[in-house]
Every structure is written in C-alpha cells, then in structure tokens.
Amino acid sequence: MDPQLTEVSQLFERFKAAFIRNDYDSCANLLSQLKVLLTKFRSLPPLFENTPNAINELLLAREIYEHAVVLSVKIEDQDAFERDFFQLKPYYTDAGSRLPPSPQEYPILGLNLLRLLVQNRIAEFHTELELLSATALENPCIKHAVELEQSFMEGAYNRVLSARQTAPHETYVYFMDLLAKTVRDEIAGCSEKAYDYLSIDDARQMLLFSFDQELLEYIKEEHPEWEVKNGFVFLQKAKESAPCKEIPSLQLINQTLSYARELERIV
C-alpha cells in the first residue's frame, strides 16, 4: 500500500478509537491532522486525478469526512457541521458514480436538512431537497426531515415535538432538541402578544411541557422577564405607559393647504 495512504489509514484508526471512547478533544486534534494529510491526495476534490490509488483514497476521505460531520454533532458545533458537510458533499455527488454507496449518505443528508430547518433557512432546505433523487426522498431519514418541515410550516408544533421519539438516527437528537426550543420560542413570542397572563397549567400546556417544573426552568432560563405569581405566569410586567404623542393635526392641515397652493401656482 502507498505509504501516504497507510499513514492516513493508521491515523484514522486512532481517530475512530478515540471516537468510540468519546474522547472528542483527541478526535478534533486527529481530525485536523487527517485533513492536512488528505490535501496530498490529488485524486480528491477538486482535482479528481485518476491516480493508481484513487478509489481507495476517495473511500477513505469520504469516511473521514462522514465521521467529521458526526463529530460536529457530538460536540454541538453547527459551524463545523456546515464546513465538514460541504467538504463531504462532492463525494456523494461528483464522485458518486465512481464509488459504492455509503450507508451514512442518507442519514447525513437528512441531518443537513434538519440543520437548515433548525436555522430557519427554509429556502436552502427546499433547494437541497430538489437536488435529491426519488430514491433518496423515500428514505426514512429524508422523509423524517420533510415531515418535520411540513409540521413546522403548518404550526402543528405538537407533531414536531413528538417526532423526537421517532428520530431515525441517534445523531438527530441534537437538532431535534434545538428544533423543540425553536418551537417553544415561537409559541412564547405569540403568547406574549396574545395574553397578559396565563395560569401555570395553561402555560404548561401551551408550551407543550409535561411537568410544571419544566415550565418554570424554561421561564427562568429563557424568559426571566416573565413573573410567576399566585399560580399565574404574567407575560408582560406592568410598565409605565408612555405618554401618547399628539398628532399636530392643525399644523398638518396648514402644510397641506400650503403645498396645494404652491402646486396650483406652478400649474
């Protein structure tokens, strides 16, 4: 085997061993080294040179970037996810015809759709969706993200939250939790506009919590301006009403008449 390929393979084995024992700091350090070594392979994107070990190099690089994407989810780094996903994507598209299918392709594509949904990047969500094949759209990982987007757009927030229990892959839990927070923030914002106060029971049901303690923790962390008192949640604290500014109607009438006279003079 080519010495460079051997070096990358051995380092990747160390990465996978660290990944299994949840040593994510070591994983991050090893991943940085792996990415530097991969730049020496001219068979990889964007060059795609037909070198003697091209297929093996492409397969190894694809697996490394797949692990990088999953690592970014484990360490909850959305920026790293985006970078690593776009480095991985050419292996599914441009090199897809040269390589056997990866079992991680659809779970990772579904993860990316879920990330776009969490970040409220709906236009990009649909752009990515249109690039997928009919076979991909039937995959449970892709269908899960599509159904979530439909529920979110319809305002069926209870379906969005319950979908966490049916996530098709363990890596989806991180984005599902973020989506749940997005949903609750949306409901909370609407509630502030609609109500001055709610009973704790009503607020808990509206924000889709199972227990009062979950509601109280959410209020403490996300809405410290709300006040919990005597079994009620006061969404708007009493504020000094700002004095209403009077509209200078007489002045406006005079100005309008003045403009009309000037226009008449011009015409």
C-alpha positions as CSV (number, residue, x, y, z in Angstrom):
1,M,0.0,0.0,0.0
2,D,1.1,3.5,-0.7
3,P,3.0,5.0,2.3
4,Q,0.8,8.1,2.4
5,L,-2.4,6.1,2.3
6,T,-1.0,3.8,5.1
7,E,-0.2,6.8,7.2
8,V,-3.7,8.3,6.8
9,S,-5.4,4.9,7.5
10,Q,-3.4,4.4,10.7
11,L,-4.2,7.9,11.9
12,F,-7.9,7.3,11.1
13,E,-7.9,4.2,13.2
14,R,-6.6,6.2,16.1
15,F,-9.4,8.7,15.4
16,K,-12.1,6.0,15.5
17,A,-10.7,4.5,18.7
18,A,-10.9,8.0,20.3
19,F,-14.4,8.5,18.9
20,I,-15.6,5.2,20.4
21,R,-14.4,6.2,23.9
22,N,-16.0,9.7,23.5
23,D,-12.6,11.4,23.7
24,Y,-13.7,14.3,21.4
25,D,-10.8,16.5,22.2
26,S,-8.4,13.9,20.8
27,C,-10.8,13.4,17.9
28,A,-10.6,17.1,17.0
29,N,-6.8,17.1,17.1
30,L,-6.5,13.9,15.0
31,L,-9.1,15.3,12.5
32,S,-7.1,18.4,11.9
33,Q,-4.0,16.2,11.1
34,L,-6.1,14.0,8.8
35,K,-7.4,16.9,6.8
36,V,-3.9,18.2,6.3
37,L,-2.7,14.8,5.1
38,L,-5.7,14.5,2.7
39,T,-4.6,17.6,0.8
40,K,-1.7,15.5,-0.5
41,F,-4.1,13.2,-2.4
42,R,-4.6,14.5,-5.9
43,S,-7.4,12.1,-6.5
44,L,-9.7,14.0,-4.1
45,P,-11.9,17.0,-4.9
46,P,-11.5,19.4,-6.7
47,L,-8.7,17.7,-8.8
48,F,-10.1,14.2,-9.1
49,E,-7.0,12.9,-10.8
50,N,-7.1,9.3,-11.8
51,T,-4.1,8.1,-9.6
52,P,-3.4,4.4,-9.0
53,N,-5.0,4.5,-5.5
54,A,-7.8,6.9,-6.4
55,I,-10.7,4.7,-5.4
56,N,-9.1,3.8,-2.0
57,E,-8.2,7.4,-1.4
58,L,-11.7,8.6,-2.2
59,L,-13.3,5.9,0.0
60,L,-11.1,6.8,2.9
61,A,-11.6,10.5,2.6
62,R,-15.3,10.1,2.4
63,E,-15.4,8.0,5.6
64,I,-13.2,10.6,7.3
65,Y,-15.5,13.5,6.4
66,E,-18.5,11.4,7.4
67,H,-17.0,10.9,10.8
68,A,-16.2,14.6,10.9
69,V,-19.8,15.6,10.4
70,V,-21.0,13.2,13.1
71,L,-18.3,14.6,15.4
72,S,-19.5,18.1,14.9
73,V,-23.0,17.0,16.1
74,K,-21.5,15.3,19.1
75,I,-19.6,18.5,20.1
76,E,-22.6,20.6,19.1
77,D,-20.7,22.8,16.7
78,Q,-23.1,23.9,13.9
79,D,-20.4,25.9,12.1
80,A,-18.1,22.8,11.9
81,F,-21.0,20.8,10.7
82,E,-21.6,23.1,7.8
83,R,-17.9,23.2,6.8
84,D,-17.5,19.4,7.1
85,F,-20.7,18.7,5.2
86,F,-19.8,20.8,2.3
87,Q,-16.4,19.1,2.2
88,L,-18.1,15.8,2.2
89,K,-20.9,16.6,-0.3
90,P,-18.7,16.2,-3.5
91,Y,-18.1,12.6,-2.5
92,Y,-21.8,11.9,-2.8
93,T,-22.3,14.0,-6.0
94,D,-19.2,14.4,-8.1
95,A,-17.6,11.1,-7.1
96,G,-20.8,9.3,-6.5
97,S,-20.7,7.3,-9.8
98,R,-17.1,6.1,-9.0
99,L,-17.8,4.8,-5.5
100,P,-20.1,2.3,-4.0
101,P,-23.0,3.8,-2.0
102,S,-22.2,4.8,1.6
103,P,-24.6,3.7,4.3
104,Q,-24.1,7.0,6.0
105,E,-25.2,9.1,3.0
106,Y,-28.9,9.4,3.7
107,P,-28.6,9.9,7.5
108,I,-26.1,12.7,6.9
109,L,-28.2,14.3,4.1
110,G,-31.2,14.1,6.5
111,L,-29.1,15.7,9.2
112,N,-28.2,18.6,7.0
113,L,-31.9,19.2,6.1
114,L,-32.7,19.2,9.8
115,R,-29.9,21.7,10.5
116,L,-31.3,24.0,7.8
117,L,-34.8,23.7,9.4
118,V,-33.5,24.5,12.8
119,Q,-31.7,27.6,11.5
120,N,-34.9,28.6,9.7
121,R,-33.1,28.5,6.3
122,I,-36.2,27.3,4.5
123,A,-35.2,28.4,1.0
124,E,-32.0,26.4,1.3
125,F,-33.9,23.5,2.8
126,H,-36.0,23.3,-0.4
127,T,-33.1,23.8,-2.7
128,E,-31.3,20.8,-1.1
129,L,-34.5,18.8,-1.3
130,E,-34.8,19.4,-5.0
131,L,-31.3,18.1,-5.7
132,L,-32.2,14.7,-4.2
133,S,-33.3,11.7,-6.2
134,A,-36.6,10.0,-6.0
135,T,-34.9,7.1,-4.2
136,A,-33.4,9.5,-1.6
137,L,-36.8,11.1,-1.0
138,E,-38.2,7.7,0.0
139,N,-35.5,7.1,2.6
140,P,-36.8,7.3,6.2
141,C,-34.1,9.8,7.2
142,I,-35.1,12.2,4.4
143,K,-38.8,11.7,4.9
144,H,-38.4,12.5,8.6
145,A,-36.9,15.9,7.8
146,V,-39.6,16.6,5.2
147,E,-42.4,15.7,7.5
148,L,-40.9,17.9,10.2
149,E,-40.7,20.9,7.9
150,Q,-44.4,20.4,6.9
151,S,-45.5,20.2,10.5
152,F,-43.5,23.3,11.4
153,M,-44.9,25.3,8.5
154,E,-48.5,24.2,9.4
155,G,-47.9,25.2,13.0
156,A,-48.5,21.6,14.2
157,Y,-46.0,22.0,16.9
158,N,-47.1,19.0,18.9
159,R,-46.2,16.8,16.0
160,V,-42.8,18.5,15.8
161,L,-42.0,17.7,19.5
162,S,-43.4,14.2,19.4
163,A,-41.2,13.5,16.3
164,R,-38.1,13.3,18.6
165,Q,-39.3,9.9,19.8
166,T,-39.3,8.6,16.2
167,A,-35.9,10.1,15.1
168,P,-34.4,7.6,12.6
169,H,-30.9,8.1,13.8
170,E,-29.3,8.8,17.2
171,T,-27.4,11.8,15.8
172,Y,-30.7,13.5,15.1
173,V,-31.5,14.1,18.8
174,Y,-29.2,17.2,19.0
175,F,-31.0,19.0,16.2
176,M,-34.4,17.8,17.4
177,D,-33.8,19.4,20.8
178,L,-32.8,22.6,19.1
179,L,-36.0,22.5,17.0
180,A,-38.0,21.9,20.1
181,K,-36.5,25.1,21.6
182,T,-37.3,27.0,18.3
183,V,-40.9,25.8,18.5
184,R,-41.3,26.9,22.1
185,D,-39.7,30.2,21.5
186,E,-42.2,30.7,18.6
187,I,-45.1,29.8,20.9
188,A,-43.8,32.0,23.7
189,G,-43.5,35.0,21.3
190,C,-47.0,34.6,20.1
191,S,-48.3,34.1,23.7
192,E,-46.7,37.4,24.8
193,K,-48.7,39.2,22.0
194,A,-52.0,37.5,22.8
195,Y,-52.1,37.3,26.6
196,D,-51.2,39.5,29.6
197,Y,-51.1,36.4,31.8
198,L,-51.9,32.7,31.9
199,S,-52.4,30.1,34.6
200,I,-49.4,27.8,35.1
201,D,-51.5,24.9,33.8
202,D,-52.5,26.7,30.6
203,A,-48.9,28.0,30.1
204,R,-47.5,24.5,30.5
205,Q,-49.9,23.0,28.0
206,M,-49.4,25.8,25.5
207,L,-45.6,25.5,25.7
208,L,-46.0,21.7,25.4
209,F,-44.3,20.7,28.6
210,S,-45.2,17.6,30.6
211,F,-44.4,19.0,34.1
212,D,-44.7,22.3,35.8
213,Q,-41.0,22.2,36.8
214,E,-40.0,22.1,33.1
215,L,-42.1,25.2,32.5
216,L,-40.5,27.0,35.5
217,E,-37.0,26.1,34.3
218,Y,-37.8,27.3,30.8
219,I,-39.1,30.6,32.1
220,K,-36.0,31.1,34.4
221,E,-33.6,30.4,31.5
222,E,-35.3,31.9,28.5
223,H,-37.8,34.5,29.8
224,P,-36.7,35.9,33.2
225,E,-38.8,39.0,32.4
226,W,-41.9,36.8,33.0
227,E,-43.3,36.8,36.5
228,V,-44.7,33.7,38.2
229,K,-47.0,34.6,41.0
230,N,-50.0,33.1,42.7
231,G,-50.4,30.2,40.2
232,F,-50.2,32.5,37.2
233,V,-47.5,33.4,34.7
234,F,-47.5,37.2,33.9
235,L,-46.1,37.5,30.4
236,Q,-46.0,41.3,30.5
237,K,-44.8,43.2,33.5
238,A,-46.6,46.3,34.4
239,K,-45.0,49.1,32.5
240,E,-45.4,52.8,32.8
241,S,-47.5,53.7,29.8
242,A,-45.6,56.0,27.6
243,P,-47.4,59.3,27.0
244,C,-49.2,59.4,23.7
245,K,-47.8,62.0,21.3
246,E,-50.4,64.3,20.0
247,I,-50.7,64.5,16.2
248,P,-50.3,68.1,15.2
249,S,-53.4,68.0,13.0
250,L,-53.8,71.7,12.5
251,Q,-50.2,72.1,11.5
252,L,-50.5,69.2,9.0
253,I,-53.7,70.8,7.5
254,N,-51.9,74.1,7.1
255,Q,-48.9,72.5,5.5
256,T,-51.1,70.5,3.1
257,L,-53.1,73.6,2.0
258,S,-49.8,75.5,1.5
259,Y,-48.4,72.7,-0.7
260,A,-51.7,72.7,-2.7
261,R,-51.5,76.5,-3.3
262,E,-47.9,76.1,-4.4
263,L,-48.8,73.4,-6.8
264,E,-51.7,75.4,-8.2
265,R,-49.3,78.3,-8.7
266,I,-46.8,76.1,-10.6
267,V,-49.5,74.6,-12.8
